[in-house]
Amino acid sequence: MMMHGSSCGCHSSGSFFMGAAAGMALGAAVGAVMAPSSRQVKRAAHKAVRRVDQVVDRLADAMDM
């Protein structure tokens, strides 16, 4: 299929790139809103450390150390 005239589909690719840029901007905005706060991250890390400590203690008790 040959294209005639000066139309090469550039308008549709420009629309695609504008849509892609808008989608990336929207995704970044939603990601920033949904991201946990540093306080939530610190709390989760602290809870994880406590759980690891509990597992190590139970393992040590099971091995009679």
Secondary structure, 3 states (H helix, E strand, C coil): CCCCCCCCCHHHHHHHHHHHHHHHHHHHHHHHHHCCCHHHHHHHHHHHHHHHHHHHHHHHHHCCC
